[in-house]
Amino acid sequence: KYTREIDFIHSIKSAGRSCCRMWVWALLPIFLAIIATGGIWAVFAMAVINGAVNTTVEFPYISVCGANPPQSCVFGQVMNVGSFLVTWVCVIRYQQVVDYGFQSTLNILSLVAGCFCALGGSLVGNFQTVNQIY
């Protein structure tokens, strides 16, 4: 009986230690927003400095800013990193719902939809229309 109580106390202590580190994963969507926003503004700044866009005529879309080299390389990498982080957030959320015991078809569909959105973002970043050979 005494050893069972000690085992129970040790299991609670070890669960508490791993639980205290789990809050770091909650920062991942915040990092995603910061990295994506900073990267998009960096691409915009590069396009303005290089003269690829004229902001006095109209405010350009980000895809127009990232269409010409060298900012197209940065735009592609920003989209790749953002797509990876979106996939990571989707997988973590999927596993969180499974761990809570609410596994459903909607959970699987949200994981698949999130991964397809991340794939689409990566495709947009890597296949700019200006840089394609016809």
N, C-alpha and C positions, 0 to 999 in steps of 0.2 A: 504494500500500500504506500509506503513512504517513497519508494522509487518511482511510482506512478506520478506522485505529486511533483517530484523533482523534474521528471521528464516533461510534465505539463508546463512547469515554470520555465524550463529551458526552451520549449517550443514557442511560448509567448514572447520571450526575450528575443529569440532569433527572428520571429515574424515582425517584431517591432523594429528591429534594425533594418530589415529589407524594406519595410513599409516607409520608413523615414526617407529613403532615397528615391521613392517613386514619384515624389512631387516634381522632380526635375523634368520628367516627361511632359508635365503640363506646360512647360516653357517652349516646347517644340512648335506649336502653332504661332506663338509670339515671335520666335526666331524666324519662322517661315515668312511672316508678314514683314518683318524688319528687313530681311535679306532681299525679298522680292521687291519691296518698295525702294530700297537703296539701289538695287541693281537697275531697276527701270529708270530711276533718276540719273544714274551714272551713264546709261546709254543715251538718254535725252541730252545730257550735258555734252557728251562726246559728239553727238550729231550736230548740235548747235555750234560748238567750237570748230568742228571740221567744215562747217558750211553745207552740210548735207540737207539741212532743212532751213526754211525761212520762217521764223516765228512772227514776222511782221505781217505776212499775208494771212496765215491761219495757224492755229495751234495743231501740230502734227500728231497723228496716231503713233503709238509706240512701235508698231510694225513698220511704219515708214521710217522712223528714226533708226531702227535696227536693220535696215535693208542693205546698206552699203558698208563695205569694209572700211575701217577696222572695227567700227561699233557693232557690226553684224556678228563678229566672233564673241564679243562680250554679251550681246543679246542672246546668242545661242547657249552660252554657258549659264547665264542667269536663268533661262528657261529650263535647262537640264537640272540645275540644282533645285529650283523650285518644284519641278516635277518629281524629283527624288523625295523631297521633303513632304510633298502632298501624298505620295504613296506610303511613306512611313507613317504619317498621321492616320491615314485610312486603315492601315494594318493594326496600329496600336488601338484605334477606336474599335475595330472589329473584335480584337482580342479582349478588350475591356468589357464589351457587351457579352461575349461568351463567358468570361469569368464571373459576371454577375448572374449568369444562368438564364439569360433571355435570348438564346440563340433562335433565330427565325430566318425566314426567307428574305425579309426586308434587310436584315443585317448583311446577308451575303450579297444582295443586290447593291447595297450601298458601298460595299467593298469593291465590287466589280465596277460600278459606275465611277468611283473615285480613281481607280487604277486606269480606266479608259480616259478620264479627264487628264490625268497626269501624262499618259501617252500622247494625247492630243497636244498638250502644251509643249512636250518635247519635240514633236513633229513640227509645230509652228516655229520653234526656235531654230531648228536645224535645216529646214528647207525653205529658205526665203525665196520669193518669186523673182527678185532682181538677179540673184546669183545662179539661176538655173540656165542650163544650156539648152537651146531649142534646136 
